[in-house]
Amino acid sequence: MMISAEKVKYRDSDLFARAGALHEKALLTAHDWEAIESIVQNCLLIGKGLASVAFAKAAAENATRMATAGAMKSIYTFLLNSKNNS
């Protein structure tokens, strides 16, 4: 299943596990959480210049397979806002 913008809006897995509604919890699987966290971590590594060109290319291809364009936009927006607020 693809990671959608709807799934990406839940960024805090601990808070989600404690306070998420049942219908929200049905939306996300452990695989979804893993995929979202992997994409975010890869974006951070690439953005900080800590990844090789080959890694960046593979990460981009993997993200394209796992997430919709809307989800990627949400992730990038979140990362940019986090960077600007720190």
C-alpha positions as a Markdown table, in Angstrom:
| # | Residue | x | y | z |
|---|---|---|---|---|
| 1 | Met | 0.0 | 0.0 | 0.0 |
| 2 | Met | 1.2 | 3.5 | -0.8 |
| 3 | Ile | 2.0 | 6.1 | 1.8 |
| 4 | Ser | -0.5 | 8.9 | 1.3 |
| 5 | Ala | -0.6 | 12.5 | 2.5 |
| 6 | Glu | -3.3 | 11.4 | 4.9 |
| 7 | Lys | -0.9 | 8.9 | 6.5 |
| 8 | Val | 2.0 | 11.4 | 6.7 |
| 9 | Lys | 0.0 | 13.8 | 8.8 |
| 10 | Tyr | 0.6 | 11.5 | 11.8 |
| 11 | Arg | 4.2 | 12.3 | 12.6 |
| 12 | Asp | 4.6 | 11.2 | 16.2 |
| 13 | Ser | 4.2 | 7.5 | 16.4 |
| 14 | Asp | 4.3 | 7.4 | 20.2 |
| 15 | Leu | 1.5 | 10.0 | 20.6 |
| 16 | Phe | -0.5 | 8.3 | 17.8 |
| 17 | Ala | -0.2 | 5.0 | 19.6 |
| 18 | Arg | -1.5 | 6.5 | 22.9 |
| 19 | Ala | -4.1 | 9.0 | 21.6 |
| 20 | Gly | -5.1 | 8.0 | 18.0 |
| 21 | Ala | -8.7 | 7.1 | 17.4 |
| 22 | Leu | -9.5 | 3.5 | 16.3 |
| 23 | His | -10.3 | 4.6 | 12.8 |
| 24 | Glu | -7.0 | 6.4 | 12.6 |
| 25 | Lys | -5.1 | 3.4 | 13.9 |
| 26 | Ala | -6.8 | 1.2 | 11.2 |
| 27 | Leu | -5.3 | 3.5 | 8.6 |
| 28 | Leu | -1.7 | 3.0 | 9.5 |
| 29 | Thr | 0.3 | -0.3 | 9.7 |
| 30 | Ala | 3.7 | -1.0 | 11.2 |
| 31 | His | 5.0 | -1.1 | 7.7 |
| 32 | Asp | 3.6 | 2.3 | 7.0 |
| 33 | Trp | 5.3 | 3.8 | 10.0 |
| 34 | Glu | 8.6 | 2.1 | 9.0 |
| 35 | Ala | 8.3 | 3.5 | 5.4 |
| 36 | Ile | 7.5 | 7.0 | 6.6 |
| 37 | Glu | 10.4 | 7.1 | 9.1 |
| 38 | Ser | 12.8 | 5.7 | 6.5 |
| 39 | Ile | 11.8 | 8.4 | 4.0 |
| 40 | Val | 12.2 | 11.1 | 6.6 |
| 41 | Gln | 15.6 | 9.8 | 7.8 |
| 42 | Asn | 16.9 | 9.5 | 4.2 |
| 43 | Cys | 15.7 | 13.0 | 3.4 |
| 44 | Leu | 17.6 | 14.3 | 6.5 |
| 45 | Leu | 20.8 | 12.5 | 5.5 |
| 46 | Ile | 20.6 | 13.8 | 2.0 |
| 47 | Gly | 19.8 | 17.3 | 3.1 |
| 48 | Lys | 22.8 | 17.4 | 5.4 |
| 49 | Gly | 25.1 | 16.2 | 2.7 |
| 50 | Leu | 25.8 | 12.9 | 4.6 |
| 51 | Ala | 24.7 | 10.6 | 1.7 |
| 52 | Ser | 26.5 | 9.6 | -1.5 |
| 53 | Val | 24.9 | 10.4 | -4.9 |
| 54 | Ala | 24.2 | 6.7 | -5.3 |
| 55 | Phe | 22.4 | 6.6 | -2.0 |
| 56 | Ala | 20.4 | 9.7 | -2.8 |
| 57 | Lys | 19.3 | 8.3 | -6.1 |
| 58 | Ala | 18.3 | 4.9 | -4.6 |
| 59 | Ala | 16.4 | 6.7 | -1.8 |
| 60 | Ala | 14.5 | 8.9 | -4.3 |
| 61 | Glu | 13.6 | 5.8 | -6.4 |
| 62 | Asn | 12.5 | 4.0 | -3.2 |
| 63 | Ala | 10.4 | 6.9 | -2.0 |
| 64 | Thr | 8.7 | 7.2 | -5.4 |
| 65 | Arg | 7.7 | 3.6 | -5.2 |
| 66 | Met | 6.5 | 3.8 | -1.6 |
| 67 | Ala | 4.8 | 7.3 | -1.4 |
| 68 | Thr | 2.4 | 9.4 | -3.4 |
| 69 | Ala | 3.5 | 12.8 | -4.6 |
| 70 | Gly | 1.2 | 14.4 | -2.0 |
| 71 | Ala | 2.9 | 12.4 | 0.8 |
| 72 | Met | 6.3 | 13.5 | -0.4 |
| 73 | Lys | 5.2 | 17.1 | -0.5 |
| 74 | Ser | 4.0 | 16.8 | 3.1 |
| 75 | Ile | 7.2 | 15.2 | 4.2 |
| 76 | Tyr | 9.4 | 17.9 | 2.5 |
| 77 | Thr | 7.2 | 20.7 | 3.9 |
| 78 | Phe | 7.4 | 19.2 | 7.4 |
| 79 | Leu | 11.2 | 19.0 | 7.1 |
| 80 | Leu | 11.6 | 22.5 | 5.8 |
| 81 | Asn | 9.4 | 23.9 | 8.5 |
| 82 | Ser | 11.3 | 22.0 | 11.2 |
| 83 | Lys | 14.6 | 23.3 | 9.8 |
| 84 | Asn | 13.3 | 26.9 | 9.7 |
| 85 | Asn | 12.0 | 26.6 | 13.3 |
| 86 | Ser | 15.3 | 25.3 | 14.8 |
